[in-house]
Amino acid sequence: MARQGLEGNWQDYLMTDDLVDFGMERQLIGRFPVRVVYDQLTTQDLKDIMIKSADSALLAYINDLKAWGIDLEFTDEALTEIARHAEQEGTGARGLISVIHRVLLEDMYRLPGSHTGEFVVDQNYVKERLG
């Protein structure tokens, strides 16, 4: 909506007529019993999701490599960089999965069977992988 010149808390005042004016069909809008507008997650929110969530994609990658004897570790700066990149993409918490995947894709195939022990991902490594 910022592209339309609307700023502020317009989401709090969104009405059905506004959605119709924006191009949606009334009959379609009527089928949505609840309309919810989410605030965009911050870098810190995304970082907390990676670290604190029980179903974190980060933990899944750590556990996958642990089965091969590889202790995958991320520096705090690396986690911040991943979260910052996901925030820029605007894809929310689900976007973290694709960002982490791009960082570790080559390593998930290269490391098992050829490396054991500690593997540390730092901020420079993340920036290199994400271009």
Protein Blocks (a to p, Z undefined) as FASTA:
>chain_A
ZZnopacjlllmccfklmmmnopafklmmmmmbacddddddfklmmmmmmmpmklfklmm
mmmmmmnopacdddfklmmmmmmmmmmnonojmlmmmmmmmmmmmmmmmmnopagcjddd
dfklmmmmnZZ
